[in-house]
Amino acid sequence: MTDRVDDEEELLFMSKLDFGDFPSSFRGSAFRPDDPGYAEARTIWNCRTMDAGPAFIAQCADTDDVVTAVRYASDRDLPLALRSGGHSTDGAGMPDGAFVVDLSHLKAIEVDPASGLVRVQPGVTLGVLDAATQKHGLVVPSGTVTTTGVGGLALGGGLGFNSRRFGMTVDNTVAYDMVTVDGRRVRADLDKNPDLFWGLRGAGHNLGVVTSFEFQAHQVGPNVHSGLILYPLDQAEEILTALDAHMAGASRALTVDPVLLPAPPMPGLPESLIGVPILILVVVFTGDPATADEAVEVVATLGTPMVNTVGPSTWLQTNSILDVIAPPGRRNYSKGGYIAALTPPVAAAFIEQMGRAPAPDGPGVSAAIAFQAVSGAVHDFDEDSVAFSRTGAMWLWEAVVQWDDPARDDEFLAFTAKALASVKPHVLSNSYVNLTAHQGEEWLRGLYGSPRKFRRLQALKAEWDPRNLLRFNKNIEPASGTGASV
Ligand SMILES: Cc1cc2nc3c(=O)[nH]c(=O)nc-3n(C[C@H](O)[C@H](O)[C@H](O)COP(=O)(O)OP(=O)(O)OC[C@H]3O[C@@H](n4cnc5c(N)ncnc54)[C@H](O)[C@@H]3O)c2cc1C
């Protein structure tokens, strides 16, 4: 179940509750659909699900509030949705009929410069996290758009411009504080609840309400090299395949994420090309500045660029370079998965699909096929070390669409479905939970890799959420017959 409660009976039941007995000890703000402030409280980044109305939003002020809200919902068996940054593609943070525990106001960050350990609450967004850690020359490996929430990102995986150097966010998480679905506080690390610790690192949306993360940060920046290299589409197949080969042996401090998209207005780009599909390489080099030119030069000579903006920058500028193509308030959707290699047929299929993108609807980028490197240090960590799956993946790709007119929903969704169909034989059966809409039950069973891993997650779900109260996510149903009470 994702952005809707399919069960009409449950929706009706939830709509009749008045929550008049919600505890007065709750310090945050609580909203029912008719309350002033409800519309603002239920607004999330993705407007596609704006007509979905949660039954109740408990906007928590602190962890005690989380315990209060969860216990209230649990005592009444109410379906529980969690909202941190609100970036879920499926709109899972504010679904129809749900009792929402809103964690977006839990924003504490503590950085220990000596150890590099960083404690973060789930409502912190990536830009704020970067700003806090960069004061000490540190970075927590995470994602690429500053408005994304730590909560959902860090529990699903966390892939970004530092993953080739340090691995995923889950590989750099050393502890969690969690409120269980019946309202108990527990800790999960290598010593305490190690099985839960394993599951939270990749399947964390399913197991409890994480109220604090402890990450290992690394020295990065403040000075790095980054920028965009723009190529015409007729060079794209050759460049994508050459890039695939180059990255296999490239410095781990170099990340190059290709994007196929209609050309946005940019200095140096002829006006006649604006809106025409092109290839952009997003280039980030965080290693020794003395070797940056050499590392970047190879990428810039894979073809004949139209524009090349790569040069000295800061980490904070670099990790907000993609914000411009991810504005809040539009209708959004994406579908994608892992591929093992950008071979000529795979690259050609993506390029052909890009040529069939829907006509834009509103300002900004309407459709893109974006790739993120899943290489280097990501594969230093064993497949079974955490729930997140990585076996065989070298690239994560997704077809992303943004539009404004609800009447065009089908057209934009169809583009992502066709892009997926065009490369289906090459898409791996394991995947990354965070950067795609739900793709059905069979897909879900393969998402975490081996059947053994999925069974382990079902057993964990039975132990930590046996009633499946947390079901507004890519939902793992509890294993039957193993439902130990928590
Ligand atoms: C524009 C954009 C850019 C992105 N870029 C990247 C990227 O570079 N790298 C990357 O890895 N991902 C990226 N993502 C995907 C992102 O990781 C997921 O959408 C993630 O779920 C967002 O987390 P959130 O807290 O913002 O979302 P929310 O919608 O608040 O939550 C998402 C899911 O997490 C669950 N959840 C949230 N908080 C908690 C909690 N505290 N405890 C337990 N479960 C919780 C929710 O139940 C929900 O199922 C991007 C998404 C968008 C929209």
The ligand as an SDF file (V2000), in Angstrom:
LIG
                    3D

 53 58  0  0  0  0  0  0  0  0999 V2000
   13.7280   15.6560   -5.5480 C   0  0  0  0  0  0  0  0  0  0  0  0
   14.1910   14.3870   -4.9170 C   0  0  0  0  0  0  0  0  0  0  0  0
   15.5340   14.0880   -4.9140 C   0  0  0  0  0  0  0  0  0  0  0  0
   15.9870   12.9080   -4.3330 C   0  0  0  0  0  0  0  0  0  0  0  0
   17.3390   12.6320   -4.3700 N   0  0  0  0  0  0  0  0  0  0  0  0
   17.7850   11.5100   -3.7740 C   0  0  0  0  0  0  0  0  0  0  0  0
   19.1770   11.2030   -3.7690 C   0  0  0  0  0  0  0  0  0  0  0  0
   20.0010   11.9400   -4.3040 O   0  0  0  0  0  0  0  0  0  0  0  0
   19.5870   10.0760   -3.1560 N   0  0  0  0  0  0  0  0  0  0  0  0
   18.7070    9.2220   -2.5490 C   0  0  0  0  0  0  0  0  0  0  0  0
   19.1530    8.2220   -1.9960 O   0  0  0  0  0  0  0  0  0  0  0  0
   17.3800    9.4770   -2.5480 N   0  0  0  0  0  0  0  0  0  0  0  0
   16.9040   10.5870   -3.1510 C   0  0  0  0  0  0  0  0  0  0  0  0
   15.5630   10.8510   -3.1640 N   0  0  0  0  0  0  0  0  0  0  0  0
   14.6230    9.8430   -2.6360 C   0  0  0  0  0  0  0  0  0  0  0  0
   14.4690   10.0020   -1.1450 C   0  0  0  0  0  0  0  0  0  0  0  0
   15.5090    9.3080   -0.5000 O   0  0  0  0  0  0  0  0  0  0  0  0
   13.1350    9.3900   -0.6940 C   0  0  0  0  0  0  0  0  0  0  0  0
   12.0670   10.0500   -1.3270 O   0  0  0  0  0  0  0  0  0  0  0  0
   12.9860    9.4580    0.8150 C   0  0  0  0  0  0  0  0  0  0  0  0
   11.9960    8.5600    1.2250 O   0  0  0  0  0  0  0  0  0  0  0  0
   12.6510   10.8490    1.2670 C   0  0  0  0  0  0  0  0  0  0  0  0
   12.6050   10.9140    2.6510 O   0  0  0  0  0  0  0  0  0  0  0  0
   11.7120   12.0320    3.3420 P   0  0  0  0  0  0  0  0  0  0  0  0
   11.9200   11.9330    4.7880 O   0  0  0  0  0  0  0  0  0  0  0  0
   11.9450   13.3300    2.6630 O   0  0  0  0  0  0  0  0  0  0  0  0
   10.2540   11.5530    2.8980 O   0  0  0  0  0  0  0  0  0  0  0  0
    8.8810   11.2190    3.6560 P   0  0  0  0  0  0  0  0  0  0  0  0
    7.8660   11.3150    2.5750 O   0  0  0  0  0  0  0  0  0  0  0  0
    8.6880   12.0330    4.8580 O   0  0  0  0  0  0  0  0  0  0  0  0
    9.0590    9.6980    4.0650 O   0  0  0  0  0  0  0  0  0  0  0  0
    9.3330    8.7250    3.1100 C   0  0  0  0  0  0  0  0  0  0  0  0
    9.1390    7.3280    3.6850 C   0  0  0  0  0  0  0  0  0  0  0  0
    9.9530    7.1510    4.8090 O   0  0  0  0  0  0  0  0  0  0  0  0
    9.1930    6.7760    5.9500 C   0  0  0  0  0  0  0  0  0  0  0  0
    9.7570    7.5180    7.0880 N   0  0  0  0  0  0  0  0  0  0  0  0
    9.9840    8.8490    7.1260 C   0  0  0  0  0  0  0  0  0  0  0  0
   10.5120    9.1750    8.3050 N   0  0  0  0  0  0  0  0  0  0  0  0
   10.6430    8.0470    9.0210 C   0  0  0  0  0  0  0  0  0  0  0  0
   11.1250    7.7530   10.3260 C   0  0  0  0  0  0  0  0  0  0  0  0
   11.6000    8.7100   11.0900 N   0  0  0  0  0  0  0  0  0  0  0  0
   11.0740    6.4660   10.7710 N   0  0  0  0  0  0  0  0  0  0  0  0
   10.6150    5.4680    9.9750 C   0  0  0  0  0  0  0  0  0  0  0  0
   10.1420    5.6930    8.7140 N   0  0  0  0  0  0  0  0  0  0  0  0
   10.1450    6.9720    8.2470 C   0  0  0  0  0  0  0  0  0  0  0  0
    7.7800    7.1950    5.6430 C   0  0  0  0  0  0  0  0  0  0  0  0
    6.8410    6.3540    6.2950 O   0  0  0  0  0  0  0  0  0  0  0  0
    7.7150    7.0420    4.1370 C   0  0  0  0  0  0  0  0  0  0  0  0
    7.3750    5.7190    3.7840 O   0  0  0  0  0  0  0  0  0  0  0  0
   15.0800   12.0210   -3.7380 C   0  0  0  0  0  0  0  0  0  0  0  0
   13.7090   12.3200   -3.7370 C   0  0  0  0  0  0  0  0  0  0  0  0
   13.2580   13.4860   -4.3260 C   0  0  0  0  0  0  0  0  0  0  0  0
   11.7970   13.7710   -4.3580 C   0  0  0  0  0  0  0  0  0  0  0  0
  1  2  1  0
  2  3  1  0
  2 52  2  0
  3  4  2  0
  4  5  1  0
  4 50  1  0
  5  6  2  0
  6  7  1  0
  6 13  1  0
  7  8  2  0
  7  9  1  0
  9 10  1  0
 10 11  2  0
 10 12  1  0
 12 13  2  0
 13 14  1  0
 14 15  1  0
 14 50  1  0
 15 16  1  0
 16 17  1  0
 16 18  1  0
 18 19  1  0
 18 20  1  0
 20 21  1  0
 20 22  1  0
 22 23  1  0
 23 24  1  0
 24 25  2  0
 24 26  1  0
 24 27  1  0
 27 28  1  0
 28 29  2  0
 28 30  1  0
 28 31  1  0
 31 32  1  0
 32 33  1  0
 33 34  1  0
 33 48  1  0
 34 35  1  0
 35 36  1  0
 35 46  1  0
 36 37  1  0
 36 45  1  0
 37 38  2  0
 38 39  1  0
 39 40  1  0
 39 45  2  0
 40 41  1  0
 40 42  2  0
 42 43  1  0
 43 44  2  0
 44 45  1  0
 46 47  1  0
 46 48  1  0
 48 49  1  0
 50 51  2  0
 51 52  1  0
 52 53  1  0
M  END
$$$$
